[in-house]
Amino acid sequence: MQSLILINSGWLLHFILSFYFIRRINHLLLRGVLTLIPCIILTDAGARNLPPHDIQSVFGIACYWMMCVRLLHLVVLSLDQSQTFLSFLCKCLWIYFLVKPCSVKEKQWSVMFHLFSAVIKFLLNRLIHKWLLICEANDSHIRVMVYFISILTFSYVIDLETVLVRMITRDQYTMQALNNFPFLSQSVREFWGQRYNQIIGTILKESLFQPLNLYISSRSISSLLTFTVSGLFHAHIVLVVFNDKS
């Protein structure tokens, strides 16, 4: 508990230093080094305190990595110096508070649909969790697949939050969905873009791919760099959650 407080305090201190000091440095490379080194240290320290084979560990690593990506965008790659510290902090912590304006397309899915979806996902998640507890510990492909299904069904939390946000704001705001119904895709390309985690995908697109296009003329190179970061992020999840160092 004490280490968690220290790590969170370290993140808050890094946000403050990044906003008031680091982002005002004119040298791009120096800004990048001063931003990334504390992020790497804090992410590693936080990951070491996460328990293996726990879905909360997946969420914890995702939060650390996405805060790093946001900081890299806002401090190193962004040209906007007019934002306030509150807006800067909200963007860095957006993965904790996934509220966004509700689009016309999203309003087509009723509140009752999200409520029904949350109930089904919750029941499936509990059943899978109990099944994993009674199974022998091993690294079989079936066990890994079922574990990731349990991660997907854990999105019932987002569905419940969506119900609350839409009811309170009268459909003006909603929560960022975990995925975008890939089974309704009309092409292979659309499926490939929608099957991915939309929360992570949104942050990687807004804070890495699009800003990189301002500095790199080739979209292919920007895509490759974004794909590389995504790969390292998922590899870190496997390393910490499954304790797999192979």
C-alpha angles and dihedrals in degrees: 000000000000092000090051090054090050092049093049090047088052091053092049091049090049091051090052095046091045094052100042102033120007098051090054092062110108097210108090097203093048091050089051095050094046090049100044102042095061089043091055092047094048093044092050092047091048093047092052089060095052119100118238121246092024125124090216088064090059090053092046095053091045091054093049093049095044092049087053091051092048092049091049088053099044098040105031110021104029122093093195111106097164100081122111124239090250093056090044091052094045091053092049091049096039091114088067094048107036097181118145138157113285112245125214090251092053092050088062088073106073127224089248090058091057091046092051090046091052092053093050093046092047093053092047092047093052092048093049091046092053091046091052091050095056095043121093114259110257140134098244118151091238092056092049091048093050090047091056090047087056088053090054093047089051085075086087083095090063091047091054091047089049090055092051096045094047093047094047095045095037094240094311093113136023140174124270106260121237092228137002105235097270091186088070092058117128096206141026091250092052091048091051091053096045101041091070126091101277094204094056091037092054093052094045091049097045098038104031117016098041096042091047089057088065091061102029121055094202115079089195092062091046089051091048093051091048091048090050092053090048090051093050090048093054092043089055090052091053091047095051104032099040095028086228113158096170 
